[in-house]
């Protein structure tokens, strides 16, 4: 049987996940509100 507390102590997050997280936060991504603003500007 697994000892979950011991397994959790051994757990280390993947470095890839941390790298992806940093890249996402640094990137200026277009969201829905940006798209709506562009559509409204083009329709004028």
PyMOL Python script that loads the backbone (N, CA, C, O; Angstrom):
from pymol import cmd

cmd.read_pdbstr("""\
ATOM      1  N   UNK A   1       0.847  -1.180   0.000  1.00  0.00           N
ATOM      2  CA  UNK A   1       0.000   0.000   0.000  1.00  0.00           C
ATOM      3  C   UNK A   1       0.891   1.241   0.000  1.00  0.00           C
ATOM      4  O   UNK A   1       1.955   1.261   0.619  1.00  0.00           O
ATOM      5  N   UNK A   2       0.439   2.262  -0.698  1.00  0.00           N
ATOM      6  CA  UNK A   2       1.218   3.497  -0.804  1.00  0.00           C
ATOM      7  C   UNK A   2       1.065   4.363   0.437  1.00  0.00           C
ATOM      8  O   UNK A   2      -0.023   4.485   1.000  1.00  0.00           O
ATOM      9  N   UNK A   3       2.159   4.950   0.845  1.00  0.00           N
ATOM     10  CA  UNK A   3       2.128   5.926   1.919  1.00  0.00           C
ATOM     11  C   UNK A   3       2.137   7.301   1.240  1.00  0.00           C
ATOM     12  O   UNK A   3       3.190   7.786   0.825  1.00  0.00           O
ATOM     13  N   UNK A   4       0.976   7.916   1.131  1.00  0.00           N
ATOM     14  CA  UNK A   4       0.839   9.153   0.376  1.00  0.00           C
ATOM     15  C   UNK A   4       1.657  10.300   0.966  1.00  0.00           C
ATOM     16  O   UNK A   4       2.177  11.126   0.216  1.00  0.00           O
ATOM     17  N   UNK A   5       1.779  10.367   2.238  1.00  0.00           N
ATOM     18  CA  UNK A   5       2.554  11.439   2.861  1.00  0.00           C
ATOM     19  C   UNK A   5       4.034  11.328   2.470  1.00  0.00           C
ATOM     20  O   UNK A   5       4.680  12.337   2.188  1.00  0.00           O
ATOM     21  N   UNK A   6       4.559  10.114   2.456  1.00  0.00           N
ATOM     22  CA  UNK A   6       5.957   9.913   2.050  1.00  0.00           C
ATOM     23  C   UNK A   6       6.139  10.243   0.574  1.00  0.00           C
ATOM     24  O   UNK A   6       7.139  10.849   0.190  1.00  0.00           O
ATOM     25  N   UNK A   7       5.188   9.851  -0.243  1.00  0.00           N
ATOM     26  CA  UNK A   7       5.278  10.137  -1.674  1.00  0.00           C
ATOM     27  C   UNK A   7       5.210  11.638  -1.945  1.00  0.00           C
ATOM     28  O   UNK A   7       5.906  12.142  -2.826  1.00  0.00           O
ATOM     29  N   UNK A   8       4.376  12.352  -1.194  1.00  0.00           N
ATOM     30  CA  UNK A   8       4.280  13.798  -1.363  1.00  0.00           C
ATOM     31  C   UNK A   8       5.570  14.502  -0.977  1.00  0.00           C
ATOM     32  O   UNK A   8       5.922  15.521  -1.572  1.00  0.00           O
ATOM     33  N   UNK A   9       6.271  13.975   0.004  1.00  0.00           N
ATOM     34  CA  UNK A   9       7.554  14.553   0.407  1.00  0.00           C
ATOM     35  C   UNK A   9       8.582  14.420  -0.707  1.00  0.00           C
ATOM     36  O   UNK A   9       9.451  15.279  -0.853  1.00  0.00           O
ATOM     37  N   UNK A  10       8.490  13.348  -1.496  1.00  0.00           N
ATOM     38  CA  UNK A  10       9.430  13.106  -2.590  1.00  0.00           C
ATOM     39  C   UNK A  10       9.091  13.911  -3.842  1.00  0.00           C
ATOM     40  O   UNK A  10       9.936  14.069  -4.723  1.00  0.00           O
ATOM     41  N   UNK A  11       7.882  14.412  -3.929  1.00  0.00           N
ATOM     42  CA  UNK A  11       7.407  15.075  -5.141  1.00  0.00           C
ATOM     43  C   UNK A  11       8.185  16.352  -5.429  1.00  0.00           C
ATOM     44  O   UNK A  11       8.396  17.180  -4.543  1.00  0.00           O
ATOM     45  N   UNK A  12       8.609  16.500  -6.686  1.00  0.00           N
ATOM     46  CA  UNK A  12       9.231  17.730  -7.164  1.00  0.00           C
ATOM     47  C   UNK A  12       8.573  18.075  -8.500  1.00  0.00           C
ATOM     48  O   UNK A  12       8.521  17.232  -9.395  1.00  0.00           O
ATOM     49  N   UNK A  13       8.072  19.299  -8.643  1.00  0.00           N
ATOM     50  CA  UNK A  13       7.413  19.656  -9.902  1.00  0.00           C
ATOM     51  C   UNK A  13       8.395  19.659 -11.072  1.00  0.00           C
ATOM     52  O   UNK A  13       9.590  19.898 -10.901  1.00  0.00           O
ATOM     53  N   UNK A  14       7.882  19.398 -12.222  1.00  0.00           N
ATOM     54  CA  UNK A  14       8.694  19.377 -13.429  1.00  0.00           C
ATOM     55  C   UNK A  14       9.181  20.778 -13.751  1.00  0.00           C
ATOM     56  O   UNK A  14       8.427  21.743 -13.634  1.00  0.00           O
ATOM     57  N   UNK A  15      10.416  20.890 -14.148  1.00  0.00           N
ATOM     58  CA  UNK A  15      10.959  22.189 -14.529  1.00  0.00           C
ATOM     59  C   UNK A  15      10.261  22.732 -15.769  1.00  0.00           C
ATOM     60  O   UNK A  15      10.133  23.946 -15.929  1.00  0.00           O
ATOM     61  N   UNK A  16       9.813  21.846 -16.641  1.00  0.00           N
ATOM     62  CA  UNK A  16       9.131  22.287 -17.847  1.00  0.00           C
ATOM     63  C   UNK A  16       7.877  23.092 -17.506  1.00  0.00           C
ATOM     64  O   UNK A  16       7.578  24.088 -18.164  1.00  0.00           O
ATOM     65  N   UNK A  17       7.154  22.665 -16.490  1.00  0.00           N
ATOM     66  CA  UNK A  17       5.933  23.370 -16.098  1.00  0.00           C
ATOM     67  C   UNK A  17       6.274  24.781 -15.640  1.00  0.00           C
ATOM     68  O   UNK A  17       5.585  25.734 -16.005  1.00  0.00           O
ATOM     69  N   UNK A  18       7.322  24.922 -14.851  1.00  0.00           N
ATOM     70  CA  UNK A  18       7.729  26.238 -14.369  1.00  0.00           C
ATOM     71  C   UNK A  18       8.175  27.119 -15.525  1.00  0.00           C
ATOM     72  O   UNK A  18       7.877  28.313 -15.541  1.00  0.00           O
ATOM     73  N   UNK A  19       8.878  26.551 -16.486  1.00  0.00           N
ATOM     74  CA  UNK A  19       9.328  27.320 -17.641  1.00  0.00           C
ATOM     75  C   UNK A  19       8.139  27.797 -18.477  1.00  0.00           C
ATOM     76  O   UNK A  19       8.118  28.934 -18.949  1.00  0.00           O
ATOM     77  N   UNK A  20       7.174  26.938 -18.650  1.00  0.00           N
ATOM     78  CA  UNK A  20       5.980  27.307 -19.414  1.00  0.00           C
ATOM     79  C   UNK A  20       5.212  28.403 -18.687  1.00  0.00           C
ATOM     80  O   UNK A  20       4.737  29.352 -19.310  1.00  0.00           O
ATOM     81  N   UNK A  21       5.093  28.274 -17.380  1.00  0.00           N
ATOM     82  CA  UNK A  21       4.385  29.276 -16.588  1.00  0.00           C
ATOM     83  C   UNK A  21       5.035  30.655 -16.742  1.00  0.00           C
ATOM     84  O   UNK A  21       4.339  31.653 -16.928  1.00  0.00           O
ATOM     85  N   UNK A  22       6.351  30.708 -16.667  1.00  0.00           N
ATOM     86  CA  UNK A  22       7.060  31.983 -16.834  1.00  0.00           C
ATOM     87  C   UNK A  22       6.832  32.553 -18.226  1.00  0.00           C
ATOM     88  O   UNK A  22       6.611  33.754 -18.376  1.00  0.00           O
ATOM     89  N   UNK A  23       6.883  31.710 -19.234  1.00  0.00           N
ATOM     90  CA  UNK A  23       6.694  32.178 -20.607  1.00  0.00           C
ATOM     91  C   UNK A  23       5.290  32.735 -20.809  1.00  0.00           C
ATOM     92  O   UNK A  23       5.116  33.746 -21.489  1.00  0.00           O
ATOM     93  N   UNK A  24       4.304  32.092 -20.231  1.00  0.00           N
ATOM     94  CA  UNK A  24       2.922  32.551 -20.384  1.00  0.00           C
ATOM     95  C   UNK A  24       2.729  33.904 -19.705  1.00  0.00           C
ATOM     96  O   UNK A  24       2.080  34.791 -20.260  1.00  0.00           O
ATOM     97  N   UNK A  25       3.286  34.065 -18.514  1.00  0.00           N
ATOM     98  CA  UNK A  25       3.122  35.332 -17.805  1.00  0.00           C
ATOM     99  C   UNK A  25       3.867  36.466 -18.491  1.00  0.00           C
ATOM    100  O   UNK A  25       3.433  37.615 -18.415  1.00  0.00           O
ATOM    101  N   UNK A  26       4.976  36.173 -19.158  1.00  0.00           N
ATOM    102  CA  UNK A  26       5.756  37.214 -19.823  1.00  0.00           C
ATOM    103  C   UNK A  26       5.171  37.599 -21.171  1.00  0.00           C
ATOM    104  O   UNK A  26       5.404  38.709 -21.649  1.00  0.00           O
ATOM    105  N   UNK A  27       4.425  36.715 -21.783  1.00  0.00           N
ATOM    106  CA  UNK A  27       3.859  36.961 -23.108  1.00  0.00           C
ATOM    107  C   UNK A  27       2.629  37.838 -22.999  1.00  0.00           C
ATOM    108  O   UNK A  27       1.798  37.650 -22.110  1.00  0.00           O
ATOM    109  N   UNK A  28       2.515  38.801 -23.908  1.00  0.00           N
ATOM    110  CA  UNK A  28       1.335  39.665 -23.948  1.00  0.00           C
ATOM    111  C   UNK A  28       0.315  39.001 -24.871  1.00  0.00           C
ATOM    112  O   UNK A  28       0.329  39.220 -26.083  1.00  0.00           O
ATOM    113  N   UNK A  29      -0.556  38.203 -24.301  1.00  0.00           N
ATOM    114  CA  UNK A  29      -1.505  37.433 -25.088  1.00  0.00           C
ATOM    115  C   UNK A  29      -2.795  38.217 -25.311  1.00  0.00           C
ATOM    116  O   UNK A  29      -3.255  38.949 -24.435  1.00  0.00           O
ATOM    117  N   UNK A  30      -3.362  38.050 -26.492  1.00  0.00           N
ATOM    118  CA  UNK A  30      -4.635  38.683 -26.812  1.00  0.00           C
ATOM    119  C   UNK A  30      -5.755  37.890 -26.163  1.00  0.00           C
ATOM    120  O   UNK A  30      -5.819  36.668 -26.302  1.00  0.00           O
ATOM    121  N   UNK A  31      -6.635  38.580 -25.456  1.00  0.00           N
ATOM    122  CA  UNK A  31      -7.764  37.896 -24.851  1.00  0.00           C
ATOM    123  C   UNK A  31      -9.055  38.371 -25.530  1.00  0.00           C
ATOM    124  O   UNK A  31      -9.013  39.168 -26.467  1.00  0.00           O
ATOM    125  N   UNK A  32     -10.166  37.889 -25.061  1.00  0.00           N
ATOM    126  CA  UNK A  32     -11.446  38.185 -25.683  1.00  0.00           C
ATOM    127  C   UNK A  32     -11.763  39.674 -25.654  1.00  0.00           C
ATOM    128  O   UNK A  32     -12.316  40.203 -26.618  1.00  0.00           O
ATOM    129  N   UNK A  33     -11.426  40.350 -24.577  1.00  0.00           N
ATOM    130  CA  UNK A  33     -11.725  41.781 -24.508  1.00  0.00           C
ATOM    131  C   UNK A  33     -10.912  42.558 -25.550  1.00  0.00           C
ATOM    132  O   UNK A  33     -11.411  43.525 -26.125  1.00  0.00           O
ATOM    133  N   UNK A  34      -9.663  42.140 -25.796  1.00  0.00           N
ATOM    134  CA  UNK A  34      -8.860  42.780 -26.842  1.00  0.00           C
ATOM    135  C   UNK A  34      -9.490  42.574 -28.216  1.00  0.00           C
ATOM    136  O   UNK A  34      -9.535  43.494 -29.033  1.00  0.00           O
ATOM    137  N   UNK A  35      -9.972  41.366 -28.459  1.00  0.00           N
ATOM    138  CA  UNK A  35     -10.614  41.077 -29.742  1.00  0.00           C
ATOM    139  C   UNK A  35     -11.886  41.891 -29.929  1.00  0.00           C
ATOM    140  O   UNK A  35     -12.148  42.400 -31.019  1.00  0.00           O
ATOM    141  N   UNK A  36     -12.675  42.014 -28.871  1.00  0.00           N
ATOM    142  CA  UNK A  36     -13.912  42.807 -28.959  1.00  0.00           C
ATOM    143  C   UNK A  36     -13.604  44.275 -29.237  1.00  0.00           C
ATOM    144  O   UNK A  36     -14.310  44.916 -30.016  1.00  0.00           O
ATOM    145  N   UNK A  37     -12.566  44.812 -28.612  1.00  0.00           N
ATOM    146  CA  UNK A  37     -12.173  46.194 -28.870  1.00  0.00           C
ATOM    147  C   UNK A  37     -11.791  46.392 -30.334  1.00  0.00           C
ATOM    148  O   UNK A  37     -12.166  47.391 -30.947  1.00  0.00           O
ATOM    149  N   UNK A  38     -11.052  45.449 -30.889  1.00  0.00           N
ATOM    150  CA  UNK A  38     -10.644  45.542 -32.299  1.00  0.00           C
ATOM    151  C   UNK A  38     -11.858  45.498 -33.218  1.00  0.00           C
ATOM    152  O   UNK A  38     -11.925  46.254 -34.187  1.00  0.00           O
ATOM    153  N   UNK A  39     -12.801  44.638 -32.932  1.00  0.00           N
ATOM    154  CA  UNK A  39     -14.013  44.543 -33.750  1.00  0.00           C
ATOM    155  C   UNK A  39     -14.809  45.826 -33.678  1.00  0.00           C
ATOM    156  O   UNK A  39     -15.316  46.311 -34.690  1.00  0.00           O
ATOM    157  N   UNK A  40     -14.920  46.378 -32.479  1.00  0.00           N
ATOM    158  CA  UNK A  40     -15.673  47.629 -32.315  1.00  0.00           C
ATOM    159  C   UNK A  40     -14.995  48.781 -33.068  1.00  0.00           C
ATOM    160  O   UNK A  40     -15.675  49.599 -33.687  1.00  0.00           O
ATOM    161  N   UNK A  41     -13.683  48.847 -33.018  1.00  0.00           N
ATOM    162  CA  UNK A  41     -12.943  49.885 -33.725  1.00  0.00           C
ATOM    163  C   UNK A  41     -13.090  49.751 -35.237  1.00  0.00           C
ATOM    164  O   UNK A  41     -13.216  50.749 -35.947  1.00  0.00           O
ATOM    165  N   UNK A  42     -13.073  48.530 -35.718  1.00  0.00           N
ATOM    166  CA  UNK A  42     -13.191  48.285 -37.164  1.00  0.00           C
ATOM    167  C   UNK A  42     -14.610  48.586 -37.663  1.00  0.00           C
ATOM    168  O   UNK A  42     -14.795  48.956 -38.822  1.00  0.00           O
ATOM    169  N   UNK A  43     -15.593  48.429 -36.803  1.00  0.00           N
ATOM    170  CA  UNK A  43     -16.980  48.638 -37.229  1.00  0.00           C
ATOM    171  C   UNK A  43     -17.343  50.119 -37.301  1.00  0.00           C
ATOM    172  O   UNK A  43     -18.377  50.464 -37.874  1.00  0.00           O
ATOM    173  N   UNK A  44     -16.519  51.005 -36.734  1.00  0.00           N
ATOM    174  CA  UNK A  44     -16.799  52.447 -36.753  1.00  0.00           C
ATOM    175  C   UNK A  44     -16.497  53.059 -38.088  1.00  0.00           C
ATOM    176  O   UNK A  44     -16.678  54.263 -38.270  1.00  0.00           O
TER     177      UNK A  44
END
""", "prot")
cmd.dss("prot")
cmd.show_as("cartoon", "prot")
cmd.util.cbc("prot")
cmd.orient("prot")
